[in-house]
């Protein structure tokens, strides 16, 4: 039987769910209640949008602002401990793992 490709909406939903499942619904940086699934490496820089748990970290609203500073500034501004490699380390991943997992995504 032929495997059906997931829609982008399904891939985004699965990304968020897998990140929250790993974190137990808590921010993986400060342990408050998580509100967002943040892409560690920008979606535009990963194959198929990087919608894989290896590229996602659950963050509360306050920590999401801190993590987004890197993306918003084009990689020029980042607090110590908030660089992409720091976020990958917090979830036991790496850019290489995220990239490889992203290659496996299939969209319709």
N, CA, C and O atoms as CSV, one atom per row, in Angstrom:
chain,resi,resn,atom,element,x,y,z
A,1,UNK,N,N,0.840,-1.176,0.000
A,1,UNK,CA,C,0.000,0.000,0.000
A,1,UNK,C,C,0.891,1.248,0.000
A,1,UNK,O,O,1.872,1.316,0.741
A,2,UNK,N,N,0.548,2.218,-0.823
A,2,UNK,CA,C,1.330,3.444,-0.962
A,2,UNK,C,C,1.111,4.355,0.248
A,2,UNK,O,O,-0.024,4.571,0.674
A,3,UNK,N,N,2.209,4.886,0.797
A,3,UNK,CA,C,2.132,5.776,1.960
A,3,UNK,C,C,1.694,7.168,1.504
A,3,UNK,O,O,2.242,7.723,0.552
A,4,UNK,N,N,0.703,7.719,2.196
A,4,UNK,CA,C,0.196,9.056,1.869
A,4,UNK,C,C,1.139,10.117,2.422
A,4,UNK,O,O,1.626,10.008,3.547
A,5,UNK,N,N,1.386,11.135,1.624
A,5,UNK,CA,C,2.195,12.260,2.089
A,5,UNK,C,C,1.350,13.120,3.017
A,5,UNK,O,O,0.140,13.255,2.835
A,6,UNK,N,N,2.007,13.695,4.011
A,6,UNK,CA,C,1.312,14.581,4.942
A,6,UNK,C,C,1.196,15.973,4.339
A,6,UNK,O,O,2.045,16.404,3.558
A,7,UNK,N,N,0.137,16.660,4.714
A,7,UNK,CA,C,-0.005,18.053,4.308
A,7,UNK,C,C,0.911,18.912,5.183
A,7,UNK,O,O,1.365,18.471,6.238
A,8,UNK,N,N,1.176,20.129,4.738
A,8,UNK,CA,C,2.000,21.033,5.543
A,8,UNK,C,C,1.344,21.293,6.896
A,8,UNK,O,O,2.035,21.405,7.909
A,9,UNK,N,N,0.034,21.387,6.919
A,9,UNK,CA,C,-0.680,21.614,8.182
A,9,UNK,C,C,-0.458,20.434,9.135
A,9,UNK,O,O,-0.248,20.636,10.331
A,10,UNK,N,N,-0.501,19.232,8.623
A,10,UNK,CA,C,-0.270,18.051,9.455
A,10,UNK,C,C,1.172,18.006,9.959
A,10,UNK,O,O,1.424,17.647,11.109
A,11,UNK,N,N,2.104,18.368,9.098
A,11,UNK,CA,C,3.514,18.385,9.502
A,11,UNK,C,C,3.743,19.407,10.600
A,11,UNK,O,O,4.454,19.125,11.565
A,12,UNK,N,N,3.145,20.605,10.471
A,12,UNK,CA,C,3.285,21.637,11.512
A,12,UNK,C,C,2.661,21.162,12.830
A,12,UNK,O,O,3.232,21.366,13.902
A,13,UNK,N,N,1.490,20.528,12.743
A,13,UNK,CA,C,0.817,20.014,13.944
A,13,UNK,C,C,1.676,18.945,14.616
A,13,UNK,O,O,1.851,18.955,15.834
A,14,UNK,N,N,2.208,18.027,13.818
A,14,UNK,CA,C,3.044,16.952,14.361
A,14,UNK,C,C,4.324,17.496,14.986
A,14,UNK,O,O,4.785,16.988,16.008
A,15,UNK,N,N,4.903,18.541,14.364
A,15,UNK,CA,C,6.099,19.185,14.911
A,15,UNK,C,C,5.808,19.716,16.304
A,15,UNK,O,O,6.517,19.395,17.258
A,16,UNK,N,N,4.774,20.523,16.419
A,16,UNK,CA,C,4.404,21.121,17.707
A,16,UNK,C,C,4.139,20.033,18.751
A,16,UNK,O,O,4.617,20.120,19.883
A,17,UNK,N,N,3.381,19.018,18.365
A,17,UNK,CA,C,3.033,17.954,19.304
A,17,UNK,C,C,4.265,17.185,19.760
A,17,UNK,O,O,4.392,16.862,20.942
A,18,UNK,N,N,5.175,16.887,18.833
A,18,UNK,CA,C,6.365,16.117,19.217
A,18,UNK,C,C,7.281,16.917,20.141
A,18,UNK,O,O,7.895,16.360,21.052
A,19,UNK,N,N,7.368,18.217,19.901
A,19,UNK,CA,C,8.184,19.076,20.768
A,19,UNK,C,C,7.565,19.158,22.163
A,19,UNK,O,O,8.272,19.060,23.166
A,20,UNK,N,N,6.248,19.337,22.224
A,20,UNK,CA,C,5.575,19.424,23.526
A,20,UNK,C,C,5.592,18.075,24.253
A,20,UNK,O,O,5.712,18.032,25.478
A,21,UNK,N,N,5.473,16.986,23.507
A,21,UNK,CA,C,5.538,15.658,24.138
A,21,UNK,C,C,6.903,15.451,24.798
A,21,UNK,O,O,6.984,14.964,25.926
A,22,UNK,N,N,7.964,15.819,24.098
A,22,UNK,CA,C,9.311,15.654,24.649
A,22,UNK,C,C,9.483,16.479,25.924
A,22,UNK,O,O,10.090,16.018,26.891
A,23,UNK,N,N,8.945,17.701,25.922
A,23,UNK,CA,C,9.151,18.619,27.047
A,23,UNK,C,C,8.158,18.410,28.186
A,23,UNK,O,O,8.309,19.000,29.256
A,24,UNK,N,N,7.159,17.587,27.966
A,24,UNK,CA,C,6.112,17.423,28.972
A,24,UNK,C,C,5.264,18.680,29.116
A,24,UNK,O,O,4.620,18.889,30.145
A,25,UNK,N,N,5.266,19.520,28.074
A,25,UNK,CA,C,4.480,20.753,28.102
A,25,UNK,C,C,5.150,21.903,28.839
A,25,UNK,O,O,4.537,22.946,29.067
A,26,UNK,N,N,6.411,21.708,29.210
A,26,UNK,CA,C,7.139,22.749,29.929
A,26,UNK,C,C,8.199,23.379,29.047
A,26,UNK,O,O,8.715,22.742,28.129
A,27,UNK,N,N,8.518,24.627,29.330
A,27,UNK,CA,C,9.595,25.325,28.639
A,27,UNK,C,C,10.895,24.571,28.911
A,27,UNK,O,O,11.231,24.285,30.060
A,28,UNK,N,N,11.611,24.258,27.855
A,28,UNK,CA,C,12.844,23.493,28.016
A,28,UNK,C,C,14.021,24.357,28.462
A,28,UNK,O,O,15.139,23.864,28.609
A,29,UNK,N,N,13.767,25.635,28.674
A,29,UNK,CA,C,14.814,26.533,29.161
A,29,UNK,C,C,14.583,26.914,30.626
A,29,UNK,O,O,15.513,26.841,31.430
A,30,UNK,N,N,13.364,27.318,30.986
A,30,UNK,CA,C,13.124,27.788,32.363
A,30,UNK,C,C,12.153,26.907,33.156
A,30,UNK,O,O,11.969,27.104,34.357
A,31,UNK,N,N,11.541,25.946,32.487
A,31,UNK,CA,C,10.615,24.975,33.105
A,31,UNK,C,C,9.238,25.547,33.449
A,31,UNK,O,O,8.458,24.879,34.128
A,32,UNK,N,N,8.917,26.775,32.995
A,32,UNK,CA,C,7.546,27.290,33.104
A,32,UNK,C,C,6.680,26.560,32.074
A,32,UNK,O,O,7.188,25.748,31.301
A,33,UNK,N,N,5.399,26.842,32.061
A,33,UNK,CA,C,4.489,26.248,31.087
A,33,UNK,C,C,4.861,26.721,29.683
A,33,UNK,O,O,4.983,27.922,29.443
A,34,UNK,N,N,5.038,25.790,28.769
A,34,UNK,CA,C,5.426,26.128,27.389
A,34,UNK,C,C,4.230,26.668,26.619
A,34,UNK,O,O,3.104,26.197,26.781
A,35,UNK,N,N,4.491,27.654,25.785
A,35,UNK,CA,C,3.449,28.248,24.951
A,35,UNK,C,C,3.717,28.038,23.468
A,35,UNK,O,O,2.784,28.041,22.665
A,36,UNK,N,N,4.974,27.855,23.096
A,36,UNK,CA,C,5.343,27.799,21.688
A,36,UNK,C,C,6.353,26.687,21.414
A,36,UNK,O,O,7.091,26.255,22.299
A,37,UNK,N,N,6.359,26.240,20.161
A,37,UNK,CA,C,7.392,25.337,19.659
A,37,UNK,C,C,8.257,26.184,18.731
A,37,UNK,O,O,7.828,26.559,17.639
A,38,UNK,N,N,9.460,26.477,19.166
A,38,UNK,CA,C,10.370,27.375,18.441
A,38,UNK,C,C,11.294,26.574,17.534
A,38,UNK,O,O,11.873,25.574,17.958
A,39,UNK,N,N,11.433,27.018,16.270
A,39,UNK,CA,C,12.411,26.433,15.348
A,39,UNK,C,C,13.796,26.971,15.731
A,39,UNK,O,O,14.014,28.182,15.716
A,40,UNK,N,N,14.705,26.098,16.063
A,40,UNK,CA,C,16.038,26.529,16.462
A,40,UNK,C,C,16.776,27.117,15.258
A,40,UNK,O,O,17.305,28.227,15.331
A,41,UNK,N,N,16.808,26.377,14.164
A,41,UNK,CA,C,17.314,26.928,12.907
A,41,UNK,C,C,16.101,27.359,12.107
A,41,UNK,O,O,15.127,26.614,11.992
A,42,UNK,N,N,16.158,28.560,11.556
A,42,UNK,CA,C,15.035,29.131,10.822
A,42,UNK,C,C,14.479,28.142,9.794
A,42,UNK,O,O,15.230,27.426,9.131
A,43,UNK,N,N,13.175,28.116,9.677
A,43,UNK,CA,C,12.491,27.216,8.733
A,43,UNK,C,C,13.010,27.359,7.313
A,43,UNK,O,O,13.083,26.375,6.576
A,44,UNK,N,N,13.367,28.565,6.927
A,44,UNK,CA,C,13.826,28.808,5.555
A,44,UNK,C,C,15.229,28.274,5.291
A,44,UNK,O,O,15.670,28.230,4.143
A,45,UNK,N,N,15.921,27.877,6.328
A,45,UNK,CA,C,17.287,27.381,6.181
A,45,UNK,C,C,17.389,25.866,6.326
A,45,UNK,O,O,18.485,25.306,6.296
A,46,UNK,N,N,16.249,25.210,6.481
A,46,UNK,CA,C,16.212,23.762,6.652
A,46,UNK,C,C,15.409,23.131,5.521
A,46,UNK,O,O,14.463,23.738,5.019
A,47,UNK,N,N,15.778,21.923,5.119
A,47,UNK,CA,C,14.964,21.220,4.125
A,47,UNK,C,C,13.539,21.026,4.638
A,47,UNK,O,O,13.338,20.723,5.814
A,48,UNK,N,N,12.583,21.193,3.789
A,48,UNK,CA,C,11.177,20.950,4.113
A,48,UNK,C,C,10.688,21.737,5.330
A,48,UNK,O,O,9.745,21.318,6.001
A,49,UNK,N,N,11.315,22.854,5.611
A,49,UNK,CA,C,10.876,23.722,6.690
A,49,UNK,C,C,11.373,23.375,8.078
A,49,UNK,O,O,11.068,24.087,9.035
A,50,UNK,N,N,12.124,22.307,8.209
A,50,UNK,CA,C,12.694,21.963,9.517
A,50,UNK,C,C,11.672,21.625,10.578
A,50,UNK,O,O,11.918,21.841,11.765
A,51,UNK,N,N,10.527,21.097,10.173
A,51,UNK,CA,C,9.462,20.763,11.114
A,51,UNK,C,C,9.687,19.397,11.759
A,51,UNK,O,O,8.867,18.489,11.619
A,52,UNK,N,N,10.804,19.264,12.461
A,52,UNK,CA,C,11.153,18.019,13.148
A,52,UNK,C,C,11.521,18.343,14.591
A,52,UNK,O,O,12.021,19.430,14.883
A,53,UNK,N,N,11.275,17.409,15.480
A,53,UNK,CA,C,11.535,17.675,16.900
A,53,UNK,C,C,13.011,17.971,17.157
A,53,UNK,O,O,13.342,18.666,18.117
A,54,UNK,N,N,13.894,17.453,16.315
A,54,UNK,CA,C,15.323,17.715,16.463
A,54,UNK,C,C,15.670,19.183,16.211
A,54,UNK,O,O,16.762,19.630,16.562
A,55,UNK,N,N,14.750,19.930,15.606
A,55,UNK,CA,C,14.949,21.357,15.331
A,55,UNK,C,C,13.979,22.231,16.125
A,55,UNK,O,O,13.860,23.426,15.850
A,56,UNK,N,N,13.296,21.658,17.090
A,56,UNK,CA,C,12.311,22.423,17.848
A,56,UNK,C,C,12.546,22.360,19.337
A,56,UNK,O,O,12.983,21.343,19.877
A,57,UNK,N,N,12.247,23.465,19.990
A,57,UNK,CA,C,12.362,23.527,21.444
A,57,UNK,C,C,11.099,24.170,21.992
A,57,UNK,O,O,10.647,25.197,21.486
A,58,UNK,N,N,10.533,23.567,23.022
A,58,UNK,CA,C,9.342,24.117,23.673
A,58,UNK,C,C,9.780,25.273,24.572
A,58,UNK,O,O,10.681,25.127,25.399
A,59,UNK,N,N,9.130,26.418,24.396
A,59,UNK,CA,C,9.487,27.608,25.167
A,59,UNK,C,C,8.238,28.335,25.656
A,59,UNK,O,O,7.184,28.293,25.021
A,60,UNK,N,N,8.380,28.996,26.789
A,60,UNK,CA,C,7.330,29.879,27.275
A,60,UNK,C,C,7.404,31.176,26.459
A,60,UNK,O,O,8.340,31.366,25.684
A,61,UNK,N,N,6.443,32.046,26.628
A,61,UNK,CA,C,6.424,33.296,25.855
A,61,UNK,C,C,7.674,34.142,26.099
A,61,UNK,O,O,8.236,34.703,25.158
A,62,UNK,N,N,8.109,34.237,27.352
A,62,UNK,CA,C,9.289,35.047,27.687
A,62,UNK,C,C,10.555,34.468,27.046
A,62,UNK,O,O,11.362,35.210,26.485
A,63,UNK,N,N,10.726,33.170,27.128
A,63,UNK,CA,C,11.904,32.540,26.541
A,63,UNK,C,C,11.839,32.553,25.010
A,63,UNK,O,O,12.876,32.577,24.347
A,64,UNK,N,N,10.645,32.538,24.454
A,64,UNK,CA,C,10.532,32.596,23.000
A,64,UNK,C,C,11.088,33.918,22.473
A,64,UNK,O,O,11.748,33.940,21.434
A,65,UNK,N,N,10.829,35.007,23.171
A,65,UNK,CA,C,11.377,36.306,22.781
A,65,UNK,C,C,12.904,36.246,22.798
A,65,UNK,O,O,13.556,36.760,21.889
A,66,UNK,N,N,13.465,35.630,23.809
A,66,UNK,CA,C,14.931,35.531,23.924
A,66,UNK,C,C,15.506,34.670,22.800
A,66,UNK,O,O,16.550,34.997,22.235
A,67,UNK,N,N,14.822,33.565,22.475
A,67,UNK,CA,C,15.295,32.688,21.404
A,67,UNK,C,C,15.144,33.339,20.032
A,67,UNK,O,O,15.986,33.137,19.156
A,68,UNK,N,N,14.098,34.105,19.841
A,68,UNK,CA,C,13.839,34.767,18.553
A,68,UNK,C,C,14.817,35.896,18.259
A,68,UNK,O,O,14.986,36.263,17.096
A,69,UNK,N,N,15.459,36.453,19.263
A,69,UNK,CA,C,16.386,37.573,19.048
A,69,UNK,C,C,17.452,37.207,18.021
A,69,UNK,O,O,17.857,38.049,17.219
A,70,UNK,N,N,17.899,35.981,18.040
A,70,UNK,CA,C,18.911,35.521,17.080
A,70,UNK,C,C,18.373,35.618,15.652
A,70,UNK,O,O,19.053,36.142,14.770
A,71,UNK,N,N,17.158,35.115,15.418
A,71,UNK,CA,C,16.559,35.133,14.081
A,71,UNK,C,C,16.253,36.559,13.625
A,71,UNK,O,O,16.555,36.941,12.494
A,72,UNK,N,N,15.660,37.327,14.509
A,72,UNK,CA,C,15.252,38.696,14.167
A,72,UNK,C,C,16.460,39.556,13.788
A,72,UNK,O,O,16.373,40.402,12.898
A,73,UNK,N,N,17.575,39.335,14.466
A,73,UNK,CA,C,18.773,40.144,14.215
A,73,UNK,C,C,19.636,39.590,13.080
A,73,UNK,O,O,20.701,40.135,12.791
A,74,UNK,N,N,19.191,38.529,12.446
A,74,UNK,CA,C,20.004,37.914,11.404
A,74,UNK,C,C,21.244,37.236,11.961
A,74,UNK,O,O,22.258,37.122,11.273
A,75,UNK,N,N,21.162,36.791,13.196
A,75,UNK,CA,C,22.272,36.093,13.835
A,75,UNK,C,C,23.297,36.995,14.486
A,75,UNK,O,O,24.356,36.528,14.904
A,76,UNK,N,N,23.001,38.284,14.579
A,76,UNK,CA,C,23.964,39.242,15.140
A,76,UNK,C,C,23.798,39.459,16.631
A,76,UNK,O,O,24.763,39.790,17.319
A,77,UNK,N,N,22.581,39.276,17.143
A,77,UNK,CA,C,22.307,39.535,18.560
A,77,UNK,C,C,21.807,38.249,19.200
A,77,UNK,O,O,20.885,37.598,18.709
A,78,UNK,N,N,22.441,37.906,20.305
A,78,UNK,CA,C,22.012,36.716,21.034
A,78,UNK,C,C,22.613,36.756,22.426
A,78,UNK,O,O,23.806,37.009,22.595
A,79,UNK,N,N,21.777,36.505,23.418
A,79,UNK,CA,C,22.261,36.435,24.796
A,79,UNK,C,C,23.098,35.171,24.977
A,79,UNK,O,O,22.850,34.165,24.312
A,80,UNK,N,N,24.075,35.213,25.860
A,80,UNK,CA,C,24.803,33.985,26.183
A,80,UNK,C,C,23.825,32.904,26.641
A,80,UNK,O,O,22.920,33.169,27.433
A,81,UNK,N,N,24.013,31.705,26.144
A,81,UNK,CA,C,23.137,30.593,26.491
A,81,UNK,C,C,21.945,30.438,25.564
A,81,UNK,O,O,21.163,29.497,25.706
A,82,UNK,N,N,21.799,31.358,24.612
A,82,UNK,CA,C,20.640,31.337,23.717
A,82,UNK,C,C,21.015,31.176,22.255
A,82,UNK,O,O,20.149,31.296,21.388
A,83,UNK,N,N,22.275,30.909,21.955
A,83,UNK,CA,C,22.705,30.654,20.592
A,83,UNK,C,C,22.077,29.331,20.126
A,83,UNK,O,O,21.766,28.479,20.959
A,84,UNK,N,N,21.888,29.146,18.832
A,84,UNK,CA,C,21.287,27.889,18.360
A,84,UNK,C,C,21.971,26.638,18.920
A,84,UNK,O,O,21.284,25.688,19.296
A,85,UNK,N,N,23.294,26.615,18.983
A,85,UNK,CA,C,23.960,25.429,19.527
A,85,UNK,C,C,23.604,25.189,20.993
A,85,UNK,O,O,23.553,24.044,21.441
A,86,UNK,N,N,23.356,26.272,21.744
A,86,UNK,CA,C,22.923,26.128,23.139
A,86,UNK,C,C,21.527,25.511,23.209
A,86,UNK,O,O,21.262,24.657,24.055
A,87,UNK,N,N,20.646,25.945,22.324
A,87,UNK,CA,C,19.279,25.412,22.308
A,87,UNK,C,C,19.277,23.951,21.874
A,87,UNK,O,O,18.566,23.126,22.449
A,88,UNK,N,N,20.083,23.633,20.849
A,88,UNK,CA,C,20.200,22.220,20.447
A,88,UNK,C,C,20.707,21.377,21.621
A,88,UNK,O,O,20.183,20.291,21.871
A,89,UNK,N,N,21.705,21.859,22.332
A,89,UNK,CA,C,22.252,21.118,23.466
A,89,UNK,C,C,21.188,20.886,24.541
A,89,UNK,O,O,21.156,19.828,25.170
A,90,UNK,N,N,20.321,21.875,24.748
A,90,UNK,CA,C,19.273,21.758,25.772
A,90,UNK,C,C,18.302,20.621,25.472
A,90,UNK,O,O,17.680,20.074,26.383
A,91,UNK,N,N,18.173,20.262,24.179
A,91,UNK,CA,C,17.247,19.183,23.812
A,91,UNK,C,C,17.985,17.921,23.344
A,91,UNK,O,O,17.351,16.969,22.890
A,92,UNK,N,N,19.312,17.911,23.451
A,92,UNK,CA,C,20.085,16.739,23.044
A,92,UNK,C,C,20.140,16.548,21.536
A,92,UNK,O,O,20.183,15.417,21.052
A,93,UNK,N,N,20.137,17.638,20.799
A,93,UNK,CA,C,20.168,17.566,19.342
A,93,UNK,C,C,21.342,18.386,18.813
A,93,UNK,O,O,22.199,18.835,19.575
A,94,UNK,N,N,21.364,18.571,17.502
A,94,UNK,CA,C,22.380,19.382,16.842
A,94,UNK,C,C,21.833,19.808,15.486
A,94,UNK,O,O,20.832,19.275,15.007
A,95,UNK,N,N,22.506,20.775,14.882
A,95,UNK,CA,C,22.109,21.207,13.547
A,95,UNK,C,C,22.148,20.016,12.582
A,95,UNK,O,O,21.239,19.843,11.771
A,96,UNK,N,N,23.185,19.211,12.672
A,96,UNK,CA,C,23.335,18.069,11.771
A,96,UNK,C,C,22.188,17.078,11.932
A,96,UNK,O,O,21.642,16.600,10.937
A,97,UNK,N,N,21.816,16.764,13.170
A,97,UNK,CA,C,20.690,15.853,13.410
A,97,UNK,C,C,19.390,16.446,12.866
A,97,UNK,O,O,18.590,15.744,12.248
A,98,UNK,N,N,19.189,17.734,13.100
A,98,UNK,CA,C,17.967,18.399,12.632
A,98,UNK,C,C,17.910,18.418,11.109
A,98,UNK,O,O,16.854,18.180,10.522
A,99,UNK,N,N,19.025,18.696,10.476
A,99,UNK,CA,C,19.084,18.746,9.018
A,99,UNK,C,C,18.744,17.378,8.430
A,99,UNK,O,O,17.929,17.277,7.514
A,100,UNK,N,N,19.370,16.329,8.958
A,100,UNK,CA,C,19.121,14.977,8.464
A,100,UNK,C,C,17.652,14.572,8.665
A,100,UNK,O,O,17.040,13.999,7.764
A,101,UNK,N,N,17.097,14.865,9.827
A,101,UNK,CA,C,15.691,14.541,10.080
A,101,UNK,C,C,14.773,15.320,9.138
A,101,UNK,O,O,13.759,14.793,8.680
A,102,UNK,N,N,15.129,16.569,8.851
A,102,UNK,CA,C,14.320,17.410,7.956
A,102,UNK,C,C,14.312,16.870,6.539
A,102,UNK,O,O,13.316,17.003,5.829
A,103,UNK,N,N,15.402,16.267,6.125
A,103,UNK,CA,C,15.457,15.657,4.790
A,103,UNK,C,C,14.433,14.547,4.635
A,103,UNK,O,O,13.978,14.267,3.526
A,104,UNK,N,N,14.069,13.913,5.745
A,104,UNK,CA,C,13.143,12.775,5.713
A,104,UNK,C,C,11.683,13.198,5.621
A,104,UNK,O,O,10.819,12.372,5.325
A,105,UNK,N,N,11.391,14.487,5.872
A,105,UNK,CA,C,10.002,14.958,5.789
A,105,UNK,C,C,9.508,14.870,4.352
A,105,UNK,O,O,10.252,15.117,3.403
A,106,UNK,N,N,8.254,14.517,4.218
A,106,UNK,CA,C,7.645,14.453,2.893
A,106,UNK,C,C,6.352,15.234,2.923
A,106,UNK,O,O,5.465,14.931,3.722
A,107,UNK,N,N,6.225,16.239,2.063
A,107,UNK,CA,C,5.010,17.054,2.010
A,107,UNK,C,C,4.274,16.832,0.704
A,107,UNK,O,O,4.848,16.389,-0.291
A,108,UNK,N,N,3.004,17.148,0.732
A,108,UNK,CA,C,2.188,17.002,-0.487
A,108,UNK,C,C,2.188,18.274,-1.288
A,108,UNK,O,O,1.557,18.339,-2.343
